[in-house]
């Protein structure tokens, strides 16, 4: 009789409240403030405050503190994963939907009209089948 050992990856680390707030203030808010469409006054202010350099430094501090990631941030609405090294993009894709779910409320609200059966807003077996197909 043979047995198979299944090894699972360790859970990604979770940022402290302080680090999560720092990420939100130093990386997320400036990025969202710029918007999808470039707004010259916002871009000028961001350049004057050197927000890009500050955001890069913040991400480097997180990587130094927690390793290459991905890193979970506990936010009021849901936890969010942040990839801190290029090599972990594949891990997030391979390990979704648990713990890296792709079907956020915002995404479901946006895509449910045009892609109600799309892989990005699917979960469970439906998502697995649709991912294989895609």
N, C-alpha and C positions, 0 to 999 in steps of 0.2 A: 504494500500500500504506500502510495506517495502522497505527500502533502505539499500544498503550495502556500507560500507565505506572501501575503499581499502587504506591501509597504506603502504607506501614504505619506505625502509630503507634510512637513510640519505646518501648522497654521501660521499665516503671516503675522508679524508683530503688529500691535496696535499702538498708535501714537498716544502720547499723554495729552491731556486737555490743553496744556500750554502749547505743545507743538501743533496740535490741531488748529487752535486759534491763530497761531503764527502763520500756518499755511493758508488759512482762509484770508487773513488780513494781508499777507505779503505776496501771495501767489494768485489765489482764486479771485478775490475782489478786483485787483487791477486788471486781470485778464477779462473778466466779465464786463468791467467798466468800459474797456475798449470796444467791446462788441464785435459782432461778426463783420459789420461794415465799419471801415475806418472812419473815425470822426476826428478831424484835425485838431480841435481844441483839447480833446482827451488825450490824443497821441502826443501833442506838444507838452501837456502837463506831465504825462508819464515819462517822457524823455527828460524833462527838466528835473524830475525827482529821481531819475535813474532807476525806475521801478524794475526794468528787466534785469539789470545786474543784481539788484536786491533779491529778486525772485530766484535767480540762479543760485545765489549764495545760500538762500534758505533751503532750497532743494538739496544742495550739497551738504549742508549741516544735517538734514534729515537722513541722507544716505550714510554719512559718517556715524551718526548716532544709532541707526537701526539696521544698517546693512543695505544691500542692493535692492531690497524690496521683493515683491510689492509690500506696501505699508498700508494698513487699514486706518482710516480716520473715522472716528465715531461722530457723526453729525446728527443734529436733531431729527432730521427726517429719515436718514438711513446711514449705514456705513458706506464709505467710499474708498476704493483702492487707488493708491497712487503708485505708479511704476517709477522706480528710482534708478533703474539701469536698463539699457536696451534689451539685454538678454532675458528679462523677465516679462516682456510683452507676450512671448509664446506661452509662458506659464499661465498668465491670466487667461489667454485664449483657451488653452488646454483644460484648465481647471474650472471653467465656467460651466454651469451656472453656480456651483458651490465651491468656494465661497464668493465667487465673482459673478454675480447675476447681472445680466445685461438688460433685463426688462424693467427698467425704472418707470415710475409713474409718468414722468415727463415724456419719456420715449414712447410709452404705450399711448398716451394722449395724442402725441404727434403722428405716430405711424398707424394707429388703429383704423383710420379712415382710408388710407391708401394701401396699406399692407397688413390687413387684419390677421393674416396667417404668416407674417414674416418671421424669420428666425430671430431677429433682434428683440422681438417682444413675445417670444414663445418661452415656455418653461417646461421642465420635465422631459417626458418621452417625446412630446411633439418637437421640442427644441433639438433633441438629439437626432431625430429622423430628418428634420429640416436642415440641420447642419451638414449631415452626411450628403444630402441631396445637393445643397449649395456647393 
